[in-house]
Amino acid sequence: MTENAVEEKSSRRRRRREMAKAAASAPAAVPAESVQEHSPITPAKGRATPSRRTQEVEAKEGNFFTRAVNGLREYFSDVRSELEKVSWPTREEALRLTRIVLIVLLVSAVVMGFVNFVFERFVAFGIQNPIVFVVLLAVCVGVALWAFRRRGASRSGY
């Protein structure tokens, strides 16, 4: 490469890094008028939330009891402040999601019960006729060998 090409490439890299830094430091602004009433997106506050890592660590003062009480007080105040930030669902959304969860739970319970019933019958039949387990083992080994061979062939380019 010529010297100019190397310099041009490094300047493009430098510009990309600077643009990435600028994009990372700029807050993703969402105009307040575009945020709907029950939207989980909150309007932009115009500044980044400060990281706890960059804040100074306060010296713990007092004895064991006062530190424990102050720690609990701070914990519950932090929990309260975080719960104020939560976008809670409406009653209709909560009921709809509850129905979905209950339907999926019932369907999965029926399917798992059916699978359990089938395997229970299969094992009971296999205990009475051990050849069933031998045939099943041979089929499983054959399928595994076929799958491994096919996977290996696809990785090697054949």
N, C-alpha and C positions, 0 to 999 in steps of 0.2 A: 504494500500500500504506500501511496505517496504521503508526504507529510501533511499536505492539505486535507486529504481524505481522513487521516487520523484525527486532525484537529476538528474537522467538521463532525465526525462521529462523536468525539468527546463533548463537543458543545451541544449536540442534540441530546446526549445523555444528561448533561447538566441541566438543560432546559426542562426535560421530562421530570427530573428529580425536583426541581423548583416548583413545577406545576403540581406535582403530587403533594409536596409539602403545603402549598397554598390551598389545595383542595381539602387536605386533611385538617388544616387549622380553621378553615372557614366553616361556620355552622350551617347545617342543612336547613335553610330558612323555609318555613311553611307559612305563607301569609295567613293572618288571623281570619280574614274574610273567607278563605277557602276551606276552613275547618268547619265541619258540620257540627250540629249540637251534640249528637251521640257518637261522634267519631272517636276511635282510639288514638288518633293523631292529635297531639296538642300543638297549639301555636308556638312558633319559635320565640325564644326569650332574648335572642340577639347576642348571646354569649355562651361559651362552653361551660359545662358544669365542672367545677374544680375537682381534681383527683384527690383522693384521701392520701395517696402516697406523697404528694407534693406538700401537703399541709404539715406544719410542725407538730411533732409528737409532744403532747403535754406531759409534764412530770407528774407522776402519781404521788399525791400527798395524803397524809393521814395514816391511821392504823388500818389493820385488816378489815375491821367492821365497816368503817367509813368508806374505804375503797370499794368494798362489796356493794354497799348500798348505793354509792354514786355510780358504780358500774351498772347495776340493775336499772337505776333511774335513766341513765344515758341509753341503755339498750331499749327500754320501753319508749323513750322519746324518739329514738331512731325508727322503731317499728311504726309508731304513730305517723311520723313524717312520710315514711314509705307507703303506708296505707292510704294517705291522702293523695298520693300520686297515681293510685290504681284507677284504671278506667273500668268501673264496675258495669256488668251487663244489665240491660233492662229486665223487667220481670218477664216479658215475652221471650226474650233471648234465653234467659235462664230456663224457662219451662221447655222451650224447643230443644235446647241442648240436653236437658234432663231426659226428655223423651227419647232422643237419639241414643243416649248412653244406655237407657234401660232396654231398648229394642236390640241394640248390639249385644248387650249382656245376655238377654234371653236366647237370641239366635246362636251365639257362641256356646252357651250352656247346652242347647239341644244338639248342636254338632258334636261337641266334645262327648256328650253322653252316648251318642250313636257310635262314635269312634271307639269309645271304651267298650260298648256292648259287642261290637264286631271283633275287637281284639280279644276280649274275654272268651268269646265262642271259639275263636281260632286257636287260642292257647289250650282251651279244654279239649278241642279236637286233636291238637298236636300232641298232647300228653297221652291220649289214648292210641294215637298212631304216630310213633316217633319219626317215621319216614317223611312226614310233612315238614318237620323242622330241618331235616337233612336237605330236602329239595329247596326249601326257602333259603337256607344258608348258601347252597350252590347258586341259586339265582342272584342273591345279593352279591356274592363274590364275582360272578360273571358281569353284572351291571357295573360294579366298582372298577373292575379291570378295564372294561370297555370305556368307561368315562375317563379314567386316568390316561389310557392310551390315546383317546381322542383329544384330551386336553394337552397332552405332551406333543402330539402331532401338530396342533394348531399353534403352539408356541415355537416350535422349531422351523416352521415355515413350509412344511410338507402339505 
